[in-house]
Every structure is written in structure tokens, then in C-alpha cells.
Amino acid sequence: VLGIMVLLYWINDFIFNWGISIIILSILVRIVIHPIAKKSLQSQHEFAKIQDIIQPKIKEIKEKYKGGEQSERILNIYEKHNISPLGSLKPLIGLAIQIPIFIALFHLLGQTFELKEASFLWIESLAEPDKFLMLGKNIPFFGNYFNLLPVLMSLTNLLSIKLSSVNSEKNKSSFKQNIVLGLMTIGFFLLFYSFPSGMVLYWTMANILHLTYSLFKTKFKNL
């Protein structure tokens, strides 16, 4: 928390706007984790291809064998193709790196007086939901206000998933993974809806950067 606070304050000393400072923080983090995120994505594609090869064999083993022999034969298949059963977790490394930063922002936004008083665009306080539109009545879960940033965050995430599915080869593994990611997007929308707008702004910008990179990657395959 102290490290992120020092960095965010340092950025704001030059920018004099907390909203833009959070956006710049998101850009800096994206630059730092880009090599890891790129490698994670490559691992994801490689793992998906291998899964399409080994899954029929694993299914056959499960039908013929039980208990320890089944587990041993399945592990032999993974060893033969030089992959780990936990290989599907590699694409989450880029996300995992940002989680401590996300937690730090959560504490920072709730405890820093300057951020409680900071406004940005239509947002009156970066330490509260963005309250884009007053609904006029209390709606369950949504409350009295419609928050726009969680919607933008979810839309940019869905666009990234859609673009990734277009760029990747059509296979069952990527299709299932896109379904899981889509469900995660809905979950994040529900979770983030009432969160401080500064946190949602950070995550929305991270999604926009990822989407922009994916669009460039579509045109320039060697990126």
C-alpha cells in the first residue's frame, strides 16, 4: 500500500489530477507486466493445442481404468507431451501480478483524504462509486444511482475476449475458456459495481490497454 501510495503521489505531483494519475499508474503497470502477460498468452495457446490432442486419450483412459492406474496413465500422458496438469493456470499470472496492486488501491482509496475529495470527469469522488445517473428510486443491488464505469469495464473485457477468440484457432478448449472468462466478467461486474470509482477506473484502463494491444496484434502479427 505504501509503495503504491508513494508512486501515485509522485505521479500526481506532476499531473495534478488524481483520475489521470490512476490512468498513468495503470499504463505503467501494464508496461511492466507486458513481457509476462505475453508469455502467459503464448503458454495458453500452446496448452490449448495440446489439450485438443490429449483429451481424447485421457477420456479413453478414464473409461478403461480406475484408481491409481488411471492417475498414473494420465500423468504419463502429461509427461510424454512435457506439460503440467497445472498448465492451464499460467495465463492467470498476469492477472495475479495485478491483484496486490488492486488490493493496495482498495485500501489507499478508502484511507487517503485527497482521493476522497478528488473528482474526475463526472465522478465527484474517486473513493465512491461514479454515480453517473440518478435512478430516482432505490433498485435492489443498484441502489439510487447507475454507475457507468463498471459497465465500461465489463464491455472492454468482453471485447477483448471476443477479439482473442477471433485471433485464436477454433478449438474446444478456447471455446470453453471463453465461456469461463465471460462468466468471470459478469462476476467482476457484480463485484465491482459498488466499488470506489478509482479502482474501477484503474481496471477499466487496464482492459482498454489490453484491448488496444490485441487490436494492434491483429494487424501486426509479430508484436
Number of C-alpha atoms within 10 A of each C-alpha: 15 9 10 16 16 11 14 18 16 12 18 18 12 9 13 11 14 22 23 16 21 23 18 18 20 22 16 12 15 19 13 11 15 15 11 16 21 14 14 19 16 14 17 20 17 14 21 21 17 15 21 14 12 15 14 11 15 19 11 11 16 16 10 10 12 10 8 9 13 16 14 10 16 20 15 12 15 16 12 9 12 9 16 12 11 7 13 18 12 19 20 13 15 19 12 12 14 17 11 13 16 18 12 17 22 17 12 21 21 14 12 12 11 13 18 18 13 16 19 15 7 11 20 17 21 26 26 19 24 28 20 14 12 12 13 9 10 11 11 7 9 14 15 15 17 19 22 18 24 25 18 19 24 23 17 21 24 19 15 21 20 14 15 17 16 11 13 12 14 11 13 13 18 21 15 11 16 17 12 11 15 17 12 14 19 15 12 14 19 16 11 21 21 19 18 20 28 30 25 25 22 22 24 23 21 22 23 19 18 18 21 14 14 20 15 13 13 15 9 9 8 7 10
